[in-house]
Amino acid sequence: MKKLYMFFVILNSMAWIAKAQIISLSDTVGAITISPKGIIGQTNGNPSLNVGLGSNALRSITTGHSNAGIGRFSLSANSSGSYNSALGTNTLQNNTTGNYNVAIGQNALMSNTSGSYNIAIGLDALKSNIGLGPNAEGNVAIGQSALSNATLTRGNTSIGYGSMNYLILGNDNTGAGSETLALMSMGHGNTAVGSAAMYKAKANSDKNVAVGVRAGENMSGGLNTFLGYESGALTIGSGNVFLGSLSGLNAAFANVDNRLIIDNSASPTPLIYGEFDNKVLKINGKLLLQKNNGVPASSTAPGIEGQLAFDDQYFYICIQNNVWKRFSLSSW
């Protein structure tokens, strides 16, 4: 009896091992799907090198190859798309002809049909990307809900929870940080780095740069550059350059255009203030020149128009290139 018992134990073990093995005996049987109904081999068309794991994963494959779909309905509509990787429920569910996509996380790239070269990592990342071909390609979304409502977008990079969450139409935007560019529905060529940078940016805010926590938070214009913690957080104008933490964070600069502010506070009189449109530069402090630096040897010495210099006796002004004037200094 003992020998008979051991025989059945060995036989049962061999059966389990056999069930766990998947062997492709020819090049035409290169696709497998592991489902609740068991292991299914695909031979229609030439669906070579595809792997599907989960209910309805890769169920529509015809000529596509080199795909991997792991999770319920992952790549379920894919027919001819190739080199796609989907991990998670509904990942790349509606993809039919798109290629070279990577989707990791439930619903990632779920609506994508023909867009290619997209990377979506996180719950609902790039979930609504339905544009055709070049209108829905080259996007990178990493983080929960990153680019989740984008439909016709190209070349965007979104990293962080909720980054570009409400963007529907837009190209070439970069958001790095939680909720960067989160509420902007339409925009192009923006760069936002830091938590909540350009968080409330309005539609058609284009070609802006905001670096720092909440920098440019209420942006509604274009061609702004805000650098520093909360720099330009109140400003809604265009063509501004604010440098320094809290720079421009004052009601006096809430609705201005073409202004230069350099400071490390929210002062209404920043250390350096400028107006690009009016060619004005104001120093709210002391402007120091180094003594004996660049003093001309003669009235025709090399110089650039507007250049200044001084020594113990004279103050020199270059009135045009290589032409100098001077006036003497006296005590008082």
C-alpha positions as CSV (number, residue, x, y, z in Angstrom):
1,M,0.0,0.0,0.0
2,K,2.8,2.4,0.8
3,K,4.4,1.8,-2.6
4,L,1.1,2.4,-4.3
5,Y,0.5,5.6,-2.4
6,M,3.9,6.9,-3.4
7,F,3.1,6.1,-7.0
8,F,-0.1,8.2,-7.0
9,V,1.7,11.1,-5.3
10,I,4.4,11.1,-8.0
11,L,1.8,10.8,-10.7
12,N,-0.2,13.7,-9.3
13,S,2.9,15.9,-9.1
14,M,3.8,15.2,-12.7
15,A,0.3,16.2,-13.7
16,W,0.6,19.6,-11.9
17,I,4.0,20.2,-13.5
18,A,2.5,19.5,-16.9
19,K,-0.3,22.0,-16.3
20,A,2.2,24.7,-15.5
21,Q,4.2,24.3,-18.6
22,I,3.6,26.3,-21.8
23,I,5.5,25.1,-24.8
24,S,5.4,26.7,-28.3
25,L,6.3,24.0,-30.8
26,S,6.5,26.2,-34.0
27,D,6.9,29.8,-35.0
28,T,3.2,30.0,-36.0
29,V,2.0,29.4,-32.4
30,G,3.7,32.2,-30.7
31,A,0.8,33.9,-28.8
32,I,-0.7,32.7,-25.6
33,T,-3.5,33.9,-23.4
34,I,-4.0,32.6,-19.9
35,S,-7.7,33.1,-18.9
36,P,-10.2,31.7,-16.5
37,K,-11.0,29.2,-19.3
38,G,-7.4,28.0,-19.4
39,I,-4.4,28.6,-21.8
40,I,-5.4,29.7,-25.3
41,G,-3.1,29.7,-28.2
42,Q,-3.6,32.1,-31.1
43,T,-2.8,31.1,-34.7
44,N,-4.9,33.5,-36.8
45,G,-2.8,35.8,-38.9
46,N,0.7,36.0,-37.5
47,P,0.3,37.1,-33.9
48,S,3.7,36.0,-32.8
49,L,5.4,36.7,-29.5
50,N,2.3,38.1,-27.8
51,V,1.5,37.3,-24.2
52,G,-1.9,37.9,-22.6
53,L,-2.7,37.1,-18.9
54,G,-6.2,37.9,-17.6
55,S,-9.8,37.8,-18.8
56,N,-10.2,39.2,-22.3
57,A,-6.5,40.2,-22.4
58,L,-5.3,40.5,-26.1
59,R,-8.5,38.8,-27.2
60,S,-8.7,40.6,-30.6
61,I,-5.2,40.2,-31.8
62,T,-4.8,39.5,-35.6
63,T,-1.5,40.7,-37.0
64,G,0.0,42.6,-34.0
65,H,3.1,41.1,-32.5
66,S,5.5,41.5,-29.5
67,N,2.7,42.7,-27.2
68,A,2.2,41.9,-23.5
69,G,-1.1,42.4,-21.8
70,I,-1.4,41.5,-18.1
71,G,-4.7,42.3,-16.4
72,R,-8.4,42.1,-17.2
73,F,-9.2,43.7,-20.6
74,S,-5.6,44.8,-21.1
75,L,-5.0,45.3,-24.8
76,S,-8.4,43.6,-25.4
77,A,-9.2,45.5,-28.6
78,N,-5.7,45.4,-30.0
79,S,-5.6,43.9,-33.5
80,S,-2.5,45.1,-35.4
81,G,-0.7,47.2,-32.8
82,S,2.8,45.9,-31.9
83,Y,5.4,46.4,-29.2
84,N,2.9,47.5,-26.5
85,S,3.2,46.6,-22.8
86,A,0.1,46.8,-20.6
87,L,0.0,45.9,-16.9
88,G,-3.3,46.4,-15.0
89,T,-7.0,46.2,-15.4
90,N,-8.2,48.0,-18.6
91,T,-4.7,49.2,-19.6
92,L,-4.6,50.1,-23.3
93,Q,-8.1,48.5,-23.5
94,N,-9.2,50.2,-26.7
95,N,-5.8,50.3,-28.5
96,T,-6.2,48.8,-32.0
97,T,-3.2,50.0,-34.1
98,G,-1.0,52.1,-31.7
99,N,2.6,50.9,-31.2
100,Y,5.3,51.2,-28.7
101,N,3.1,52.2,-25.8
102,V,3.6,51.4,-22.1
103,A,0.7,51.4,-19.7
104,I,1.0,50.5,-16.0
105,G,-1.8,50.9,-13.5
106,Q,-5.6,50.5,-13.7
107,N,-7.1,52.4,-16.7
108,A,-3.8,53.7,-17.9
109,L,-4.1,54.7,-21.6
110,M,-7.5,53.0,-21.6
111,S,-9.0,55.1,-24.4
112,N,-5.9,55.1,-26.6
113,T,-6.7,53.7,-30.1
114,S,-3.9,54.6,-32.5
115,G,-1.6,56.8,-30.6
116,S,2.0,55.6,-30.3
117,Y,5.1,56.1,-28.1
118,N,3.2,57.0,-25.0
119,I,4.1,56.1,-21.4
120,A,1.5,56.1,-18.7
121,I,2.2,54.9,-15.2
122,G,-0.4,55.3,-12.4
123,L,-4.1,55.0,-11.9
124,D,-6.0,56.7,-14.7
125,A,-2.8,58.1,-16.2
126,L,-3.5,59.2,-19.8
127,K,-6.8,57.5,-19.5
128,S,-8.7,59.6,-22.1
129,N,-6.0,59.8,-24.8
130,I,-8.2,59.2,-27.9
131,G,-6.5,61.3,-30.5
132,L,-5.6,59.7,-33.8
133,G,-2.0,59.0,-34.7
134,P,0.3,62.0,-34.3
135,N,-2.4,63.8,-32.3
136,A,-2.0,61.4,-29.4
137,E,1.6,60.3,-29.3
138,G,4.9,60.9,-27.4
139,N,3.3,61.7,-24.1
140,V,4.7,60.7,-20.7
141,A,2.4,60.6,-17.7
142,I,3.7,59.3,-14.3
143,G,1.4,59.6,-11.3
144,Q,-2.2,59.0,-10.4
145,S,-4.5,60.9,-12.7
146,A,-1.6,62.5,-14.6
147,L,-2.9,63.7,-17.9
148,S,-6.0,61.7,-17.2
149,N,-8.4,64.0,-19.3
150,A,-6.0,64.6,-22.2
151,T,-7.7,63.7,-25.5
152,L,-5.7,65.5,-28.3
153,T,-2.2,65.9,-26.9
154,R,1.3,65.4,-28.1
155,G,4.8,65.6,-26.6
156,N,3.7,66.3,-23.0
157,T,5.6,65.2,-19.9
158,S,3.5,65.0,-16.7
159,I,5.1,63.7,-13.5
160,G,3.3,63.9,-10.2
161,Y,-0.1,63.3,-8.6
162,G,-2.8,65.1,-10.6
163,S,-0.3,66.8,-12.9
164,M,-2.1,68.3,-16.0
165,N,-5.2,66.5,-14.7
166,Y,-7.6,68.7,-16.7
167,L,-5.6,69.3,-19.8
168,I,-7.7,68.4,-22.9
169,L,-5.8,70.0,-25.8
170,G,-2.2,70.9,-25.7
171,N,1.3,70.0,-26.9
172,D,4.9,70.2,-25.5
173,N,4.0,71.0,-21.9
174,T,6.2,69.8,-19.0
175,G,4.9,69.5,-15.5
176,A,7.0,68.0,-12.7
177,G,5.5,68.0,-9.2
178,S,2.2,67.3,-7.6
179,E,-0.7,69.1,-9.3
180,T,1.5,71.1,-11.7
181,L,-0.6,72.7,-14.4
182,A,-3.5,70.8,-12.8
183,L,-6.5,72.9,-13.9
184,M,-5.3,74.2,-17.3
185,S,-7.6,72.8,-20.0
186,M,-5.7,74.1,-23.0
187,G,-2.1,75.2,-23.4
188,H,1.1,74.8,-25.3
189,G,4.8,75.0,-24.5
190,N,4.6,75.5,-20.8
191,T,7.2,74.3,-18.2
192,A,6.1,74.0,-14.6
193,V,8.4,72.5,-11.9
194,G,7.5,72.3,-8.2
195,S,4.3,71.4,-6.3
196,A,1.3,73.3,-7.6
197,A,3.4,75.4,-10.0
198,M,0.9,77.0,-12.5
199,Y,-1.8,75.1,-10.6
200,K,-4.7,77.3,-11.7
201,A,-3.3,78.3,-15.1
202,K,-6.1,79.4,-17.4
203,A,-6.8,78.0,-20.9
204,N,-4.4,79.3,-23.6
205,S,-1.6,80.1,-21.2
206,D,1.3,79.4,-23.5
207,K,5.1,79.4,-23.4
208,N,5.5,80.1,-19.7
209,V,8.2,78.8,-17.3
210,A,7.4,78.5,-13.6
211,V,9.9,76.9,-11.3
212,G,9.2,76.7,-7.6
213,V,6.4,75.7,-5.3
214,R,3.2,77.5,-6.4
215,A,5.2,79.6,-8.8
216,G,2.9,81.2,-11.4
217,E,-0.1,79.6,-9.6
218,N,-2.7,81.9,-11.2
219,M,-1.2,82.2,-14.6
220,S,-3.4,83.4,-17.5
221,G,-1.0,85.0,-19.8
222,G,2.0,83.9,-21.9
223,L,5.7,84.2,-22.2
224,N,6.3,84.6,-18.5
225,T,9.3,83.4,-16.5
226,F,8.8,82.9,-12.8
227,L,11.7,81.4,-10.7
228,G,11.4,80.9,-7.0
229,Y,9.0,79.8,-4.3
230,E,5.6,81.4,-5.0
231,S,7.2,83.7,-7.5
232,G,4.5,85.4,-9.6
233,A,1.8,83.4,-7.8
234,L,-0.7,86.3,-8.1
235,T,0.3,87.5,-11.5
236,I,-2.1,87.1,-14.5
237,G,-0.2,89.2,-17.1
238,S,2.2,88.3,-19.9
239,G,5.8,88.8,-20.8
240,N,7.0,89.1,-17.2
241,V,10.3,87.9,-15.6
242,F,10.3,87.5,-11.8
243,L,13.4,86.0,-10.1
244,G,13.6,85.1,-6.5
245,S,11.5,83.5,-3.8
246,L,8.2,85.5,-3.3
247,S,9.3,87.9,-6.1
248,G,6.2,89.8,-7.4
249,L,3.9,88.3,-4.8
250,N,2.3,91.6,-4.2
251,A,-1.0,93.1,-5.3
252,A,0.9,95.8,-7.1
253,F,2.1,93.2,-9.6
254,A,-1.1,91.1,-9.9
255,N,-2.0,92.4,-13.3
256,V,1.1,93.6,-15.1
257,D,2.8,92.9,-18.4
258,N,6.4,93.1,-19.5
259,R,7.9,93.7,-16.0
260,L,11.2,92.6,-14.5
261,I,11.4,91.9,-10.8
262,I,14.4,90.6,-8.9
263,D,14.1,90.2,-5.2
264,N,13.8,87.7,-2.4
265,S,10.7,89.1,-0.8
266,A,7.1,90.2,-1.7
267,S,8.1,93.9,-1.5
268,P,6.2,96.4,-3.7
269,T,9.6,98.0,-4.3
270,P,11.9,95.2,-5.3
271,L,15.6,95.5,-5.4
272,I,15.6,95.6,-9.2
273,Y,12.5,96.7,-11.2
274,G,12.3,97.0,-14.9
275,E,9.8,97.6,-17.8
276,F,10.7,95.8,-21.0
277,D,8.2,97.7,-23.1
278,N,9.4,101.1,-21.9
279,K,13.1,100.3,-21.6
280,V,13.2,101.3,-18.0
281,L,15.4,99.8,-15.2
282,K,15.2,101.0,-11.6
283,I,17.5,100.1,-8.7
284,N,15.9,100.4,-5.3
285,G,19.2,100.5,-3.5
286,K,22.8,101.4,-4.0
287,L,24.5,100.9,-7.3
288,L,28.2,100.5,-6.9
289,L,31.0,101.0,-9.5
290,Q,34.5,99.7,-8.9
291,K,37.1,102.5,-8.7
292,N,39.8,102.6,-11.5
293,N,38.0,99.8,-13.4
294,G,38.1,100.5,-17.2
295,V,39.3,104.1,-16.9
296,P,40.1,105.2,-20.5
297,A,43.7,106.4,-21.2
298,S,42.4,109.0,-23.7
299,S,39.2,110.4,-25.2
300,T,39.5,107.9,-28.1
301,A,40.3,104.8,-26.0
302,P,38.3,101.6,-26.7
303,G,34.9,101.7,-25.1
304,I,31.2,100.8,-25.5
305,E,28.5,103.4,-25.6
306,G,27.1,103.9,-22.1
307,Q,30.2,102.6,-20.3
308,L,31.1,104.3,-17.1
309,A,34.3,104.6,-15.0
310,F,35.9,106.8,-12.4
311,D,39.1,107.5,-10.5
312,D,40.2,110.0,-7.9
313,Q,40.0,113.0,-10.3
314,Y,37.4,112.3,-13.0
315,F,34.1,110.6,-13.9
316,Y,34.2,109.2,-17.4
317,I,31.3,108.5,-19.8
318,C,31.6,106.7,-23.2
319,I,29.0,108.7,-25.3
320,Q,29.5,106.5,-28.3
321,N,31.8,103.6,-29.2
322,N,35.4,104.7,-28.5
323,V,34.4,108.3,-27.7
324,W,34.8,109.5,-24.1
325,K,33.8,112.6,-22.1
326,R,34.9,113.3,-18.6
327,F,34.2,115.8,-15.8
328,S,36.3,116.6,-12.8
329,L,35.4,115.6,-9.2
330,S,35.6,118.1,-6.4
331,S,35.0,117.9,-2.7
332,W,32.0,119.7,-1.0
